[in-house]
Amino acid sequence: MNPERMYQVLLAPHVSEKTTIAGDEHNQYAFRVARDATKAEIRQAVETIYEVVVTDLQVLNVKGKVKGAARGRPRKRPDWRKAYVRLQPGDEIDFADAG
């Protein structure tokens, strides 16, 4: 995979209370990924960019919420994709240092 595609696959780390707990307990991290990204692309991008070994990977599609009505019309936020990445013991990702 070319280096440009790797940065198009991984859009951003997804940090929330749930993902922080998963990271502490199971060495698992979450990322926002491109909607057309495959598991193989996500695995390769994480391993190359962060220099870690991925042991497990789960990908899910998140439906966009329908939010408040402006001028009588409800608006829908866009759908997006999330990947949960589990690393081998001893590896970790520091998002404050990455970049």
Contacts in CASP RR format, 6 or more apart in sequence:
PFRMAT RR
TARGET T0000
AUTHOR 0000-0000-0000
METHOD contacts of the structure
MODEL  1
MNPERMYQVLLAPHVSEKTTIAGDEHNQYAFRVARDATKAEIRQAVETIY
EVVVTDLQVLNVKGKVKGAARGRPRKRPDWRKAYVRLQPGDEIDFADAG
1 9 0 8 1.000
1 41 0 8 1.000
1 44 0 8 1.000
1 45 0 8 1.000
5 41 0 8 1.000
5 45 0 8 1.000
6 41 0 8 1.000
6 44 0 8 1.000
6 45 0 8 1.000
6 48 0 8 1.000
6 49 0 8 1.000
7 45 0 8 1.000
7 49 0 8 1.000
8 34 0 8 1.000
9 33 0 8 1.000
9 34 0 8 1.000
9 37 0 8 1.000
9 41 0 8 1.000
9 42 0 8 1.000
9 45 0 8 1.000
10 31 0 8 1.000
10 32 0 8 1.000
10 33 0 8 1.000
10 42 0 8 1.000
10 45 0 8 1.000
10 46 0 8 1.000
10 49 0 8 1.000
11 31 0 8 1.000
11 32 0 8 1.000
11 33 0 8 1.000
11 34 0 8 1.000
12 31 0 8 1.000
12 32 0 8 1.000
13 29 0 8 1.000
13 30 0 8 1.000
13 31 0 8 1.000
13 32 0 8 1.000
13 93 0 8 1.000
13 95 0 8 1.000
14 30 0 8 1.000
14 31 0 8 1.000
14 32 0 8 1.000
14 82 0 8 1.000
15 30 0 8 1.000
15 95 0 8 1.000
16 30 0 8 1.000
19 28 0 8 1.000
19 29 0 8 1.000
19 30 0 8 1.000
22 28 0 8 1.000
22 29 0 8 1.000
22 30 0 8 1.000
22 84 0 8 1.000
23 29 0 8 1.000
26 86 0 8 1.000
27 86 0 8 1.000
27 87 0 8 1.000
27 88 0 8 1.000
27 89 0 8 1.000
27 90 0 8 1.000
27 91 0 8 1.000
27 92 0 8 1.000
28 84 0 8 1.000
28 85 0 8 1.000
28 86 0 8 1.000
28 87 0 8 1.000
29 84 0 8 1.000
29 85 0 8 1.000
29 87 0 8 1.000
29 93 0 8 1.000
30 82 0 8 1.000
30 83 0 8 1.000
30 84 0 8 1.000
30 85 0 8 1.000
31 42 0 8 1.000
31 46 0 8 1.000
31 82 0 8 1.000
31 83 0 8 1.000
31 85 0 8 1.000
32 80 0 8 1.000
32 81 0 8 1.000
32 82 0 8 1.000
33 42 0 8 1.000
33 59 0 8 1.000
33 81 0 8 1.000
33 82 0 8 1.000
33 83 0 8 1.000
34 81 0 8 1.000
35 61 0 8 1.000
35 79 0 8 1.000
35 80 0 8 1.000
35 81 0 8 1.000
37 59 0 8 1.000
37 81 0 8 1.000
37 83 0 8 1.000
39 57 0 8 1.000
39 59 0 8 1.000
42 57 0 8 1.000
42 59 0 8 1.000
42 83 0 8 1.000
42 85 0 8 1.000
43 54 0 8 1.000
43 57 0 8 1.000
43 85 0 8 1.000
46 52 0 8 1.000
46 54 0 8 1.000
46 85 0 8 1.000
47 53 0 8 1.000
47 54 0 8 1.000
49 98 0 8 1.000
50 93 0 8 1.000
50 98 0 8 1.000
52 87 0 8 1.000
52 88 0 8 1.000
52 91 0 8 1.000
52 92 0 8 1.000
52 93 0 8 1.000
53 87 0 8 1.000
53 88 0 8 1.000
53 91 0 8 1.000
54 85 0 8 1.000
54 86 0 8 1.000
54 87 0 8 1.000
54 88 0 8 1.000
55 86 0 8 1.000
55 87 0 8 1.000
55 88 0 8 1.000
56 85 0 8 1.000
56 86 0 8 1.000
57 83 0 8 1.000
57 84 0 8 1.000
57 85 0 8 1.000
57 86 0 8 1.000
58 83 0 8 1.000
58 84 0 8 1.000
59 81 0 8 1.000
59 82 0 8 1.000
59 83 0 8 1.000
59 84 0 8 1.000
60 81 0 8 1.000
60 82 0 8 1.000
60 83 0 8 1.000
60 84 0 8 1.000
61 79 0 8 1.000
61 80 0 8 1.000
61 81 0 8 1.000
61 82 0 8 1.000
62 79 0 8 1.000
62 80 0 8 1.000
62 81 0 8 1.000
62 82 0 8 1.000
63 79 0 8 1.000
64 76 0 8 1.000
64 77 0 8 1.000
64 78 0 8 1.000
64 79 0 8 1.000
64 80 0 8 1.000
65 76 0 8 1.000
65 77 0 8 1.000
66 74 0 8 1.000
66 75 0 8 1.000
66 76 0 8 1.000
66 77 0 8 1.000
67 74 0 8 1.000
67 75 0 8 1.000
67 76 0 8 1.000
67 77 0 8 1.000
68 74 0 8 1.000
68 75 0 8 1.000
69 75 0 8 1.000
87 93 0 8 1.000
END
